[in-house]
Amino acid sequence: MKLDTHAIRYLTGEDWRVLTAVEMGSKNHEVVPTTLIVQISGLRGGSGVNKCISNLAKVGLVARVKNAKYDGYRLTYGGLDYLALNTFSKRKSVYSVGNQIGVGKESDIYVVADETGARKVLKIHRLGRISFRTVKANRDYLRNRHSGSWMYMSRLAALKEYAFMKILHENNFPVPVPLDQARHCIVMTLIEAFPLRQISTLTSPSTLYAKLMELILRFASQGLIHGDFNEFNILVHEDTQEPVIIDFPQMVSVDHANAKEYFERDVKCIKDFFKKRFRYTADDDGPFWGDVRRVGKLDVLVEASGFSKKQAKELEKYMKEVAPLTDDNEAGDATEGGEGTEDDGEGEGGEEEEEGDGEEEESERAIEEAREPMIGEDGKELLDALGNTRIS
Ligand SMILES: Nc1ncnc2c1ncn2[C@@H]1O[C@H](COP(=O)(O)OP(=O)(O)OP(=O)(O)O)[C@@H](O)[C@H]1O
């Protein structure tokens, strides 16, 4: 089954409504029973809803999953992407989608534009993309977790990034301007600069080095440790050589148990990179943890702004427990065939198995395909269509 972005323009208001119903149902059902989809969508006549479901399944926005207890559907990443895009489109944050400019381990980055043609960056968080690839250990981990865990965790990651970016921007840190956030996505300004890792020579390595060390200290003096301060997350303007920090997935408070370790790692990372790439070593060994003087409380502010300590803990736990498992097991378990029945864990055995596995594989394929980049050159058309389509 190939995902066809052209088909999106044929999605009706009712299709959108049903897609939203599947999303709502996934809040407490790993596999949303068809009857529940009918109920939530509030559309009269089950056959109409079934038609919508099959339209959505055809373009990979939902995937059929059959388990021992009931038939149902799950929202795919593709489905969640379309819902987020539809929201951005309605809010006029995004009008068209252009090229993909980055594929991170856990995110996809696209250049997008609004109606005026102003270019921006859309970052789609995709936590669980790797763990989702049928690793048994991860399935076990996710089995008893919040349903639609990948969706929930990706949303948390987007919420976190948006909350931090907002606070940092408001406090004059060099970060992209956060423009909008919906579900697992954020929209920010496009920084026309090169990642440090792509830069082979600098007019003055010592100047940039000093700026970066100063930034690490400034973060800390405001109560924050970046935690992943490296050549991938720093863009450098060609003319001014001013740095912009684009990504802060590990950012924590200076009161965090590992704050000192993260701080020292950030410093070392820059030191090592400058030595290797630019053959530059600074005269002094600092900055040191003991140099940090707290003058601000951005860590406290960010919590108040909507990304709670509880959410931070949940995300941290996920990152700690799932991410290392994926790295270790990805290759070995790739044929496990993993995620269709985690809802009940009982569908393994007897007659159900053969049929269930077939369905599982099918839905798995659908999910895999839905995860393929789905917005490229056709993106503008897609968004044109989205702009004219209302969910209700
Ligand atoms: N606002 C932006 N402006 C310009 N380019 C950007 C912007 N945000 C991201 N990019 C580009 O996309 C790439 C990936 O972005 P980012 O580091 O945020 O993703 P990621 O998924 O966290 O990556 P990884 O996990 O691999 O470090 C960057 O290296 C950069 O080239």
The ligand as a MOL file (V3000), in Angstrom:
LIG
                    3D

  0  0  0     0  0            999 V3000
M  V30 BEGIN CTAB
M  V30 COUNTS 31 33 0 0 0
M  V30 BEGIN ATOM
M  V30 1 N 14.8600 26.3630 12.8890 0
M  V30 2 C 15.6910 25.7670 12.0410 0
M  V30 3 N 16.2320 26.4650 11.0340 0
M  V30 4 C 17.0620 25.8860 10.1390 0
M  V30 5 N 17.3990 24.5840 10.1550 0
M  V30 6 C 16.8960 23.8270 11.1190 0
M  V30 7 C 16.0190 24.3580 12.1200 0
M  V30 8 N 15.6700 23.3640 12.9480 0
M  V30 9 C 16.2930 22.2700 12.5000 0
M  V30 10 N 17.0380 22.5190 11.4090 0
M  V30 11 C 17.8410 21.5390 10.6200 0
M  V30 12 O 17.3650 20.2290 10.8350 0
M  V30 13 C 18.3620 19.4070 11.4260 0
M  V30 14 C 17.7680 18.5160 12.5240 0
M  V30 15 O 17.1680 19.3290 13.5150 0
M  V30 16 P 17.0920 18.9440 15.0520 0
M  V30 17 O 18.4830 18.8200 15.6010 0
M  V30 18 O 16.1780 19.8840 15.7180 0
M  V30 19 O 16.4230 17.5000 14.9330 0
M  V30 20 P 16.6300 16.2290 15.8390 0
M  V30 21 O 15.6460 15.2160 15.4480 0
M  V30 22 O 16.6140 16.6370 17.2510 0
M  V30 23 O 18.0450 15.7280 15.4240 0
M  V30 24 P 18.9170 14.6510 16.1920 0
M  V30 25 O 18.0260 13.9210 17.1450 0
M  V30 26 O 19.4640 13.7760 15.1140 0
M  V30 27 O 19.9790 15.4970 16.8650 0
M  V30 28 C 19.4110 20.3690 11.9510 0
M  V30 29 O 20.6930 19.8340 11.9300 0
M  V30 30 C 19.2910 21.5640 11.0300 0
M  V30 31 O 20.0970 21.3740 9.8920 0
M  V30 END ATOM
M  V30 BEGIN BOND
M  V30 1 1 1 2
M  V30 2 1 2 3
M  V30 3 2 2 7
M  V30 4 2 3 4
M  V30 5 1 4 5
M  V30 6 2 5 6
M  V30 7 1 6 7
M  V30 8 1 6 10
M  V30 9 1 7 8
M  V30 10 2 8 9
M  V30 11 1 9 10
M  V30 12 1 10 11
M  V30 13 1 11 12
M  V30 14 1 11 30
M  V30 15 1 12 13
M  V30 16 1 13 14
M  V30 17 1 13 28
M  V30 18 1 14 15
M  V30 19 1 15 16
M  V30 20 2 16 17
M  V30 21 1 16 18
M  V30 22 1 16 19
M  V30 23 1 19 20
M  V30 24 2 20 21
M  V30 25 1 20 22
M  V30 26 1 20 23
M  V30 27 1 23 24
M  V30 28 2 24 25
M  V30 29 1 24 26
M  V30 30 1 24 27
M  V30 31 1 28 29
M  V30 32 1 28 30
M  V30 33 1 30 31
M  V30 END BOND
M  V30 END CTAB
M  END
